Amino acid sequence: MKKKTVMSLLAVMSASMMLMSAGAFAAETEGTTEAATEISTEAESESESEVEELEDGVYSAEFDTDSGMFHANEACDGKGTLTVKDGKMTFHVSLASKNILNLFVGTAEDAQKDGAELLEPTTDTVTYKDGATEEVYGFDIPVEEVGKEFDLALIGTKGKWYDHKVSIKNPEKLDEAESESESESETATEVESETK
């Protein structure tokens, strides 16, 4: 009989200890979750204020897409050139080939409607790390907000429109020499595309 009483007492004590430690863990987790949420909210508001503060100039920025087939040319390290002038932003990206014929800011369905303003390609010359060069298509994409995902439809050589989600992220202002180099490159690209 003594054995049963001792065993019952030990079982009750074990259960009590488990409940107490679970309660302490829950309180600790709740505090951690609140702290993480607070940090996340602070980071979001900081990045939003950075977006609003982009002054006129030329920036290098990342081109983030939802597709491995639709991306910036590897010679560009996933980046393009963001130009801010009079509060309007345009992002130029050189793609991987000449297989994408037009882009449209919006959905594939809207791109096929009468009056849709399609983005025409420019012919860009990219230089790879090994020194080889290649002509590819590039596009000047109007951007409403940096860091915010938006719809960008494309049509390729197969004649079918595809929907994609893209965003322009992490702009870094280029110094004047880099900006002039980018401007000269874009001017050469525009002249090439006009002559074709």
The 8 nearest C-alpha neighbors of each residue, nearest first, counted from 0:
[[1, 3, 2, 4, 5, 6, 7, 8],
 [2, 0, 4, 3, 5, 6, 7, 8],
 [1, 3, 5, 0, 4, 6, 7, 8],
 [4, 2, 6, 0, 1, 5, 7, 8],
 [3, 5, 7, 1, 6, 2, 8, 0],
 [6, 4, 8, 2, 7, 3, 9, 1],
 [7, 5, 9, 3, 8, 4, 2, 10],
 [6, 8, 10, 4, 9, 5, 3, 11],
 [7, 9, 5, 11, 6, 10, 4, 12],
 [10, 8, 12, 6, 7, 11, 13, 5],
 [9, 11, 7, 13, 8, 12, 6, 14],
 [12, 10, 8, 14, 9, 13, 15, 7],
 [11, 13, 15, 9, 14, 10, 8, 16],
 [14, 12, 10, 16, 15, 11, 9, 17],
 [13, 15, 17, 11, 12, 16, 10, 18],
 [16, 14, 12, 18, 13, 17, 11, 19],
 [15, 17, 19, 13, 18, 14, 12, 20],
 [16, 18, 14, 20, 15, 19, 21, 13],
 [19, 17, 21, 15, 16, 20, 22, 14],
 [18, 20, 16, 22, 21, 17, 15, 23],
 [19, 21, 23, 17, 22, 18, 24, 16],
 [22, 20, 24, 18, 23, 19, 17, 25],
 [23, 21, 25, 19, 20, 24, 18, 26],
 [22, 24, 20, 26, 21, 25, 27, 19],
 [25, 23, 27, 21, 22, 26, 28, 20],
 [26, 24, 28, 22, 27, 23, 29, 21],
 [25, 27, 29, 23, 24, 28, 22, 30],
 [28, 26, 24, 30, 25, 29, 23, 31],
 [29, 27, 31, 25, 30, 26, 24, 32],
 [28, 30, 32, 26, 31, 27, 25, 33],
 [29, 31, 33, 27, 28, 32, 34, 26],
 [30, 32, 28, 34, 29, 33, 35, 27],
 [33, 31, 35, 29, 34, 30, 28, 36],
 [32, 34, 36, 30, 31, 35, 37, 29],
 [33, 35, 37, 31, 32, 36, 38, 30],
 [36, 34, 32, 38, 37, 33, 39, 31],
 [37, 35, 39, 33, 34, 38, 32, 40],
 [36, 38, 34, 40, 35, 39, 33, 41],
 [39, 37, 41, 35, 40, 36, 34, 42],
 [40, 38, 36, 42, 41, 37, 35, 43],
 [39, 41, 43, 37, 42, 38, 36, 44],
 [40, 42, 38, 44, 39, 43, 45, 37],
 [43, 41, 45, 39, 40, 44, 46, 38],
 [44, 42, 40, 46, 45, 41, 47, 39],
 [43, 45, 47, 41, 46, 42, 48, 40],
 [46, 44, 42, 48, 43, 47, 41, 49],
 [47, 45, 49, 43, 48, 44, 42, 50],
 [48, 46, 44, 50, 49, 45, 43, 51],
 [47, 49, 45, 51, 50, 46, 44, 52],
 [50, 48, 46, 52, 47, 51, 45, 53],
 [51, 49, 47, 48, 52, 53, 145, 46],
 [50, 52, 48, 49, 53, 47, 144, 54],
 [51, 53, 49, 50, 54, 48, 47, 55],
 [54, 52, 51, 50, 55, 49, 83, 56],
 [53, 55, 52, 56, 83, 86, 84, 51],
 [56, 54, 83, 84, 85, 53, 86, 57],
 [57, 55, 83, 82, 54, 58, 84, 172],
 [56, 58, 82, 81, 178, 173, 172, 83],
 [59, 57, 172, 81, 171, 173, 170, 80],
 [58, 60, 80, 171, 170, 79, 81, 172],
 [61, 59, 170, 78, 169, 79, 168, 80],
 [60, 62, 78, 168, 167, 77, 63, 169],
 [63, 61, 167, 78, 77, 166, 64, 79],
 [62, 64, 166, 165, 61, 167, 65, 168],
 [65, 63, 165, 66, 164, 70, 62, 166],
 [64, 66, 164, 163, 165, 63, 67, 69],
 [67, 65, 68, 69, 64, 70, 163, 164],
 [66, 68, 69, 70, 65, 64, 71, 63],
 [67, 69, 66, 70, 95, 65, 64, 71],
 [70, 68, 66, 67, 64, 71, 94, 95],
 [71, 69, 94, 68, 64, 72, 67, 95],
 [70, 72, 94, 77, 93, 92, 95, 78],
 [71, 73, 95, 94, 74, 75, 93, 70],
 [72, 74, 76, 75, 71, 77, 95, 127],
 [75, 73, 127, 72, 76, 126, 125, 128],
 [74, 76, 73, 72, 78, 77, 71, 79],
 [77, 75, 73, 78, 74, 72, 71, 61],
 [78, 76, 71, 75, 61, 62, 73, 72],
 [79, 77, 61, 62, 60, 75, 76, 71],
 [78, 80, 92, 91, 60, 59, 61, 62],
 [79, 81, 59, 91, 90, 58, 60, 82],
 [82, 80, 90, 58, 89, 57, 59, 60],
 [83, 81, 57, 89, 88, 56, 58, 90],
 [82, 84, 88, 55, 56, 87, 86, 57],
 [85, 83, 55, 86, 87, 82, 88, 56],
 [84, 86, 87, 55, 83, 88, 54, 56],
 [85, 87, 84, 83, 88, 55, 54, 53],
 [88, 86, 84, 83, 85, 89, 143, 142],
 [87, 89, 83, 142, 82, 141, 84, 86],
 [90, 88, 141, 82, 140, 142, 81, 139],
 [89, 91, 81, 140, 139, 80, 82, 141],
 [92, 90, 139, 80, 138, 79, 140, 81],
 [91, 93, 79, 137, 138, 71, 94, 90],
 [92, 94, 137, 71, 72, 136, 123, 138],
 [95, 93, 71, 72, 137, 96, 136, 70],
 [94, 96, 72, 71, 135, 70, 93, 73],
 [97, 95, 135, 98, 94, 136, 99, 134],
 [96, 98, 136, 135, 99, 100, 95, 94],
 [99, 97, 155, 96, 156, 100, 136, 95],
 [100, 98, 155, 97, 154, 101, 156, 153],
 [99, 101, 155, 154, 98, 156, 120, 97],
 [102, 100, 119, 154, 118, 153, 99, 117],
 [101, 103, 153, 118, 152, 117, 154, 151],
 [102, 104, 152, 117, 151, 105, 118, 110],
 [105, 103, 151, 150, 152, 102, 106, 140],
 [106, 104, 150, 151, 103, 152, 109, 107],
 [105, 107, 109, 108, 152, 162, 150, 110],
 [108, 106, 110, 152, 160, 162, 109, 161],
 [107, 109, 106, 110, 111, 112, 160, 105],
 [110, 108, 106, 111, 112, 107, 105, 115],
 [111, 109, 107, 108, 115, 112, 103, 106],
 [110, 112, 109, 108, 107, 113, 115, 160],
 [113, 111, 109, 110, 115, 114, 108, 107],
 [114, 112, 115, 111, 110, 109, 116, 117],
 [113, 115, 116, 112, 111, 110, 117, 109],
 [114, 116, 110, 113, 112, 117, 111, 109],
 [117, 115, 114, 118, 103, 110, 104, 113],
 [116, 118, 103, 102, 115, 101, 119, 110],
 [117, 119, 102, 101, 103, 116, 120, 138],
 [118, 120, 101, 117, 138, 121, 102, 100],
 [121, 119, 138, 137, 136, 101, 122, 118],
 [120, 122, 137, 192, 136, 138, 123, 189],
 [121, 123, 136, 192, 188, 135, 137, 134],
 [124, 122, 135, 188, 134, 136, 137, 121],
 [123, 125, 134, 133, 135, 132, 126, 122],
 [126, 124, 132, 133, 123, 74, 134, 127],
 [127, 125, 132, 131, 130, 74, 133, 128],
 [126, 128, 74, 130, 131, 129, 132, 125],
 [127, 129, 130, 126, 74, 131, 132, 73],
 [128, 130, 127, 131, 126, 132, 74, 125],
 [131, 129, 127, 128, 126, 132, 125, 133],
 [132, 130, 127, 129, 126, 133, 128, 125],
 [133, 131, 126, 125, 127, 130, 124, 134],
 [134, 132, 124, 125, 135, 126, 131, 123],
 [133, 135, 124, 123, 122, 125, 136, 132],
 [136, 134, 96, 97, 123, 122, 124, 94],
 [137, 135, 122, 97, 121, 120, 94, 123],
 [136, 138, 93, 121, 92, 120, 94, 123],
 [137, 139, 120, 91, 92, 140, 121, 93],
 [140, 138, 91, 90, 89, 141, 92, 137],
 [139, 141, 90, 89, 138, 91, 142, 118],
 [140, 142, 89, 88, 90, 139, 143, 104],
 [143, 141, 88, 89, 144, 140, 90, 145],
 [144, 142, 141, 88, 145, 87, 147, 89],
 [145, 143, 142, 147, 146, 50, 167, 88],
 [144, 146, 167, 147, 168, 50, 143, 166],
 [145, 147, 168, 167, 166, 144, 148, 169],
 [148, 146, 145, 166, 144, 149, 167, 168],
 [147, 149, 166, 165, 164, 146, 150, 167],
 [150, 148, 164, 165, 166, 147, 151, 105],
 [151, 149, 105, 164, 163, 106, 104, 165],
 [150, 152, 104, 105, 163, 103, 164, 106],
 [153, 151, 162, 107, 103, 106, 161, 102],
 [154, 152, 102, 161, 160, 101, 103, 155],
 [155, 153, 160, 159, 101, 100, 99, 158],
 [156, 154, 99, 100, 157, 98, 158, 159],
 [155, 157, 158, 98, 99, 100, 154, 159],
 [158, 156, 155, 159, 154, 98, 160, 99],
 [157, 159, 156, 155, 154, 160, 100, 99],
 [160, 158, 154, 157, 155, 161, 156, 153],
 [161, 159, 154, 107, 153, 152, 158, 162],
 [160, 162, 153, 152, 107, 154, 159, 163],
 [163, 161, 152, 107, 106, 151, 153, 160],
 [164, 162, 151, 152, 150, 65, 165, 161],
 [163, 165, 150, 149, 65, 64, 151, 148],
 [166, 164, 64, 148, 63, 149, 163, 150],
 [167, 165, 148, 63, 147, 146, 62, 149],
 [166, 168, 62, 145, 146, 61, 63, 60],
 [169, 167, 146, 61, 60, 145, 170, 166],
 [168, 170, 60, 61, 171, 167, 146, 145],
 [171, 169, 60, 59, 58, 168, 172, 61],
 [172, 170, 58, 59, 60, 173, 169, 57],
 [171, 173, 58, 57, 59, 170, 174, 56],
 [172, 174, 58, 177, 178, 57, 171, 59],
 [173, 175, 177, 176, 178, 172, 57, 179],
 [174, 176, 178, 177, 179, 173, 180, 57],
 [175, 177, 179, 178, 174, 180, 173, 181],
 [176, 178, 180, 174, 175, 179, 173, 181],
 [179, 177, 175, 181, 180, 176, 173, 57],
 [180, 178, 182, 176, 181, 177, 175, 183],
 [179, 181, 177, 183, 178, 182, 184, 176],
 [180, 182, 184, 178, 179, 183, 185, 177],
 [183, 181, 179, 185, 184, 180, 186, 178],
 [184, 182, 186, 180, 185, 181, 179, 187],
 [183, 185, 181, 187, 182, 186, 180, 188],
 [184, 186, 188, 182, 187, 183, 189, 181],
 [187, 185, 183, 189, 188, 184, 182, 190],
 [188, 186, 190, 184, 185, 189, 183, 191],
 [187, 189, 185, 191, 186, 123, 190, 122],
 [188, 190, 186, 192, 191, 187, 185, 193],
 [189, 191, 193, 187, 188, 192, 186, 194],
 [192, 190, 188, 194, 189, 193, 187, 122],
 [191, 193, 189, 121, 195, 122, 190, 194],
 [194, 192, 190, 191, 195, 189, 121, 188],
 [193, 195, 191, 192, 190, 189, 188, 122],
 [194, 192, 193, 191, 190, 122, 121, 189]]
